[in-house]
Amino acid sequence: MRIVLTLLGAALASTSALAAGYNEKKLGDLSDDGLAPTTVTLKLGNNVIAGKYGSKSTPDGTVTDRDYFKIKIADGQQLSAIVLEPETEVGGNLSFIGVQLGKQVTVPPVGGTPEDLLGWTHYGTADEGTDLLPAICTGAGAQGCTPPLGPGTYSFWVQELAVCKCRYRFTFTVTTPAP
């Protein structure tokens, strides 16, 4: 009986470890609706969020694949970094990541103004390996924030405006504040 419970406990622990972060290739497309972002669970440490994005030309015009997701930073924790990983493919320097405090991104993707975002930045291949959180917090016209981001719910908006089948990969690092 003890062996079965030990094995069951190990299986549950490994399942919860795998549940952190998000990979569109394995888990399906992230939401394309800022008012209903996909919930992404983060754990202490490094959490990878990976997806596909970009625009494509259609007979009716250009269609842009935007990704929206929300995270919750627990009490006693902080989001200390968002690193752009080398596996990212962009169509130029038109890639964008923005964050809004709360459970939704209420800024419309067309005709909206970024002033309602907590922060945002554009990024490109030159930014691979870079922590984007400081740039997100000081993006032109944004409300601004000071990294690290403390406890709360944050909603993210990721998109690429270039016509491409591109992909992104971020590592979100959750830590506990230094005493």
Secondary structure by P-SEA (a helix, b strand, c coil): caaaaaaaaaaaaaaaaacccccccccccccccccccbbbbbcccbbbbbbbbbbbbcccccccbbbbbbbbbcccccccccccccccccccccbbbbbbcccccccccccccccccccccccccccccccaaaaaacccccccccccccbbbbbbbbbbccccbbbbbbbbbbbcccc
